[in-house]
Structures are given as C-alpha cells and as structure tokens.
Amino acid sequence: CCSKLGYCGSTSAFCGTGCQKGFGDCNSSVSSTLIISIVSNSSVSSAQASSSSAVTNAKVSTDGSCGGANGFTCLGSAFGNCCSEYRWCGSADIYCGTGCNAAFGSCS
C-alpha cells in the first residue's frame, strides 16, 4: 500500500484512510506472503506492468521530489532517475539502493 504521504507498507497506517490506490493496493491484508505468492506463480510480469503504468502516468519531477500527493516520477528527471525512500530524486546509491521506491523511478 502507498500511504497518503507516499510511503509503502502493509498496515492500516499505509492501507487505510488516504491510501493512494494509483500506486499500490489499499487492502490492509496485503503482506509479504502475497508478494512471494505472486513471484512463485510467475505473475511477476503483470505486477511489473501495473507498477510501470503508474510510473508512466506520473508527471516528471521538476523540483527533485517524487511520489507523495503529486505522484511525481524521477524517470526522465534532471535530478536523477531513482526515487529515494525519503521521496527525493537522484542517481547515487542512497537514492537507487536500499529503500528505493520503484513506483516512482528506477532502482538498482
């Protein structure tokens, strides 16, 4: 789930009031078990397709921010193609590595 503040999680804080349906599932029962099930059932391509369509429909960031209420993507941004866990665009490991938000840009 994508919370109203643009963070990913699976508790009611992320999936409840203000959940952003365009960037994730707003069902509080989503868990890592579901993700593992999707991967083991080879449905990854459909999961990736819906994720990439969210990025495709997003506006390119012009101020370096990503995700959040505006849903800006870093793909094609002058700041870098990766969206950090703190919702900023860049191209260094701190943006593209651990915590990178693939819904709003590339991750390594």
Backbone bond lengths (Angstrom), bond angles and torsions (degrees), N, CA, C in turn:
res aa  C-N    CA-C-N  psi(-1)  N-CA   C-N-CA  omega(-1)  CA-C   N-CA-C  phi
1 C - - - 1.462 - - 1.525 109.52 -
2 C 1.302 115.67 148.70 1.465 121.80 176.79 1.533 107.82 -110.47
3 S 1.317 116.43 114.32 1.467 120.92 -176.53 1.522 111.52 -67.62
4 K 1.323 115.59 169.83 1.465 120.07 178.82 1.518 111.91 -62.07
5 L 1.340 117.57 -19.90 1.463 121.56 178.72 1.531 112.40 -95.46
6 G 1.355 116.55 0.76 1.459 119.82 176.08 1.515 114.75 89.76
7 Y 1.335 118.58 21.36 1.457 121.80 178.22 1.520 109.81 -107.24
8 C 1.332 116.50 148.17 1.462 121.83 -179.63 1.522 110.96 -93.40
9 G 1.330 116.20 144.45 1.452 121.97 177.19 1.512 110.52 -178.09
10 S 1.336 116.52 179.59 1.459 119.26 -177.18 1.528 113.48 -127.90
11 T 1.322 117.54 11.04 1.458 120.33 177.72 1.530 109.53 -97.06
12 S 1.327 116.15 173.20 1.465 119.84 -178.73 1.531 112.15 -62.05
13 A 1.329 118.00 -24.19 1.465 120.70 177.26 1.530 111.00 -63.56
14 F 1.344 116.98 -30.10 1.459 122.05 179.38 1.524 111.66 -96.06
15 C 1.330 117.00 -36.04 1.468 122.89 -171.12 1.525 113.77 -97.61
16 G 1.317 118.02 -8.46 1.463 121.94 -176.16 1.516 112.77 -89.49
17 T 1.306 116.83 -139.85 1.456 123.99 -176.90 1.525 111.39 -53.06
18 G 1.317 116.21 126.65 1.458 122.13 178.55 1.516 114.45 89.38
19 C 1.333 117.84 -2.68 1.463 121.32 179.08 1.532 109.17 -54.95
20 Q 1.354 116.25 137.16 1.463 121.86 -178.00 1.526 109.84 -93.28
21 K 1.322 116.38 97.71 1.473 122.40 -176.13 1.526 112.42 -60.79
22 G 1.302 118.32 -27.84 1.463 121.25 -179.38 1.511 113.90 -70.70
23 F 1.323 117.11 -13.21 1.466 120.24 -175.61 1.516 112.76 -125.33
24 G 1.316 118.59 15.40 1.460 121.74 177.97 1.512 111.21 168.47
25 D 1.303 115.07 -178.36 1.456 122.07 179.60 1.529 108.01 -89.40
26 C 1.302 117.67 133.89 1.465 121.34 -179.90 1.522 111.08 -100.77
27 N 1.303 117.28 35.51 1.458 123.70 178.48 1.525 107.63 -106.53
28 S 1.322 118.39 117.92 1.460 121.40 -174.78 1.520 113.56 -65.96
29 S 1.342 118.28 -7.81 1.459 119.37 179.74 1.523 112.04 -89.10
30 V 1.336 117.99 2.09 1.454 120.89 177.36 1.513 108.82 -64.41
31 S 1.294 116.42 134.83 1.468 120.25 -179.48 1.503 110.20 -146.62
32 S 1.326 116.16 175.45 1.453 120.41 178.19 1.522 110.60 -65.55
33 T 1.321 118.24 -23.73 1.458 121.34 176.78 1.520 109.97 -62.04
34 L 1.327 117.60 -41.85 1.449 121.74 177.90 1.517 110.53 -62.77
35 I 1.304 117.43 -43.15 1.459 121.68 179.96 1.520 109.93 -63.13
36 I 1.321 117.40 -44.32 1.459 121.14 177.91 1.520 109.60 -62.46
37 S 1.314 117.38 -40.29 1.458 121.94 178.36 1.520 110.87 -61.96
38 I 1.316 117.74 -42.73 1.457 121.52 179.09 1.520 110.22 -61.99
39 V 1.330 117.00 -45.57 1.455 121.02 -179.42 1.519 110.60 -63.60
40 S 1.331 117.96 -45.74 1.458 120.26 -177.11 1.526 112.52 -72.15
41 N 1.313 119.04 -18.90 1.460 121.98 177.35 1.526 112.20 -94.25
42 S 1.313 117.59 8.75 1.465 123.70 178.48 1.517 112.99 59.15
43 S 1.305 117.27 30.75 1.455 121.08 177.08 1.521 110.77 -96.56
44 V 1.317 115.45 15.89 1.455 119.67 -176.74 1.520 111.32 -60.64
45 S 1.312 117.67 -37.53 1.465 119.27 -177.62 1.521 111.95 -60.58
46 S 1.336 118.59 -38.47 1.460 119.47 178.31 1.518 110.72 -71.92
47 A 1.344 118.06 -35.04 1.462 120.82 176.56 1.520 109.92 -65.63
48 Q 1.337 116.77 -40.43 1.454 120.18 179.10 1.520 110.44 -68.67
49 A 1.325 117.44 -36.49 1.460 120.81 -179.59 1.515 110.71 -62.54
50 S 1.339 117.52 -43.52 1.456 118.84 -179.53 1.521 110.71 -69.90
51 S 1.327 117.14 -33.47 1.463 120.31 177.96 1.522 110.42 -67.64
52 S 1.334 116.94 -44.33 1.452 118.84 -178.34 1.525 111.58 -70.88
53 S 1.351 118.23 -28.54 1.458 118.32 177.16 1.516 110.79 -68.90
54 A 1.345 117.74 -32.16 1.462 120.38 176.06 1.520 109.87 -63.80
55 V 1.353 116.86 -41.39 1.459 120.89 178.42 1.520 109.83 -67.79
56 T 1.329 117.50 -40.90 1.459 121.60 -179.05 1.519 111.39 -61.70
57 N 1.328 117.62 -38.20 1.457 121.49 -177.65 1.527 113.27 -81.62
58 A 1.323 117.53 -7.86 1.458 121.12 -177.50 1.529 110.82 -82.05
59 K 1.316 115.67 157.47 1.461 121.77 176.21 1.525 108.65 -83.21
60 V 1.324 116.83 143.07 1.461 121.90 177.94 1.524 108.97 -72.23
61 S 1.314 116.35 132.98 1.458 121.85 -178.44 1.524 111.29 -65.25
62 T 1.320 115.51 132.60 1.463 120.92 175.87 1.523 111.44 -110.84
63 D 1.338 116.48 -6.77 1.468 120.08 -178.94 1.526 113.20 -119.90
64 G 1.337 118.04 4.30 1.462 121.89 178.61 1.514 114.35 91.09
65 S 1.340 118.11 -6.10 1.464 120.36 178.08 1.521 109.22 -90.41
66 C 1.344 116.30 157.75 1.469 120.25 178.54 1.515 109.99 -145.79
67 G 1.338 115.69 156.21 1.458 120.74 -179.78 1.515 110.46 70.40
68 G 1.320 115.77 -144.55 1.455 121.36 178.21 1.515 112.91 63.68
69 A 1.299 116.53 -162.80 1.460 122.85 -176.42 1.530 112.12 -63.41
70 N 1.330 117.18 -31.59 1.461 120.13 -179.41 1.519 112.52 -82.56
71 G 1.329 118.01 -20.69 1.457 122.06 178.36 1.512 114.50 66.07
72 F 1.325 117.90 28.98 1.459 121.00 -179.83 1.523 111.26 -63.80
73 T 1.328 116.64 142.19 1.452 122.99 175.20 1.522 109.58 -104.73
74 C 1.327 115.46 153.45 1.461 120.49 177.01 1.524 111.48 -91.46
75 L 1.341 116.93 -14.28 1.464 119.88 -179.99 1.516 109.55 -61.47
76 G 1.332 115.97 116.91 1.452 121.31 -178.20 1.515 113.91 89.43
77 S 1.331 117.59 1.20 1.461 121.52 -179.49 1.531 110.86 -78.00
78 A 1.305 116.88 147.04 1.462 121.71 176.70 1.527 111.72 -68.53
79 F 1.335 118.20 -16.52 1.458 122.36 -177.75 1.527 112.39 -84.50
80 G 1.325 118.25 -19.75 1.462 123.87 -177.87 1.516 109.33 135.72
81 N 1.317 117.20 160.92 1.460 122.24 -173.74 1.525 115.01 -90.88
82 C 1.335 119.23 -5.84 1.464 121.79 -177.19 1.531 110.91 -102.92
83 C 1.336 115.82 143.69 1.462 122.23 178.26 1.529 108.23 -108.72
84 S 1.317 117.39 114.79 1.468 121.69 -176.91 1.525 111.63 -71.16
85 E 1.324 115.87 167.72 1.467 120.49 177.63 1.526 111.38 -62.78
86 Y 1.313 118.01 -18.10 1.464 121.89 179.06 1.524 111.79 -98.98
87 R 1.346 116.56 11.88 1.455 124.51 174.14 1.532 114.50 68.07
88 W 1.348 115.60 44.45 1.455 120.74 173.96 1.525 108.93 -126.94
89 C 1.324 118.17 142.85 1.463 123.30 179.79 1.513 111.08 -83.82
90 G 1.317 115.57 144.57 1.458 121.98 176.15 1.509 110.38 -174.55
91 S 1.336 115.86 -176.79 1.460 119.55 -178.74 1.526 113.05 -128.59
92 A 1.327 118.48 -1.71 1.462 121.99 178.93 1.530 110.18 -83.13
93 D 1.326 116.54 168.80 1.468 121.97 -179.57 1.521 112.98 -54.68
94 I 1.330 118.96 -34.00 1.469 120.04 -178.86 1.530 111.74 -66.42
95 Y 1.327 117.80 -19.20 1.455 122.56 177.05 1.533 111.21 -96.56
96 C 1.342 116.35 -38.56 1.466 122.35 -170.28 1.527 114.00 -97.66
97 G 1.321 118.29 -13.53 1.457 121.81 -175.64 1.517 112.87 -94.30
98 T 1.299 116.77 -137.67 1.462 123.70 -176.71 1.524 111.13 -52.15
99 G 1.322 115.89 128.14 1.459 121.82 179.40 1.512 114.34 88.77
100 C 1.325 117.68 -5.33 1.461 121.77 179.58 1.526 109.76 -56.47
101 N 1.322 117.03 139.21 1.453 123.36 -177.81 1.531 109.73 -99.52
102 A 1.343 116.31 96.10 1.467 121.91 -175.26 1.534 112.87 -65.52
103 A 1.314 118.20 -17.56 1.462 120.09 178.84 1.522 111.95 -70.28
104 F 1.333 117.08 -16.94 1.465 120.22 -176.51 1.517 113.09 -126.49
105 G 1.326 118.15 19.21 1.451 121.33 177.47 1.516 111.64 165.60
106 S 1.322 116.27 -171.30 1.466 122.63 179.78 1.520 109.63 -85.27
107 C 1.322 116.10 155.50 1.467 122.83 174.03 1.515 108.65 -135.38
108 S 1.341 116.11 150.13 1.471 118.45 179.82 1.500 110.10 -95.28
